[in-house]
Amino acid sequence: MSGTIRAKVKNGLLEPLERIDLPEGTEVAITILGTTEKRNPDAFLRAAGSWKGKIDAEGLIRNIYADRLISTRPEPRL
């Protein structure tokens, strides 16, 4: 089974809001895509410039443009 369900956090645990048709004891992977928390614009401002001097920006840009020239699609047969 794969799909999306809604759940609520209760006492630190996720409680499904709908029935899940899985055998007891089945392990699943959970991906949390979003929350309803308010965004903190100050956090963005505090992070600004934190990578300065830690990465080679020019090298990164060169690699991005070089990777764009690599074709991963097979050549179409006409």
Summary of the structure (lengths in Angstrom):
residues: 78
radius of gyration: 22.4
end to end distance: 39.6
largest distance: 60.9
contacts: 70
relative contact order: 0.07
helix: 24%
strand: 10%
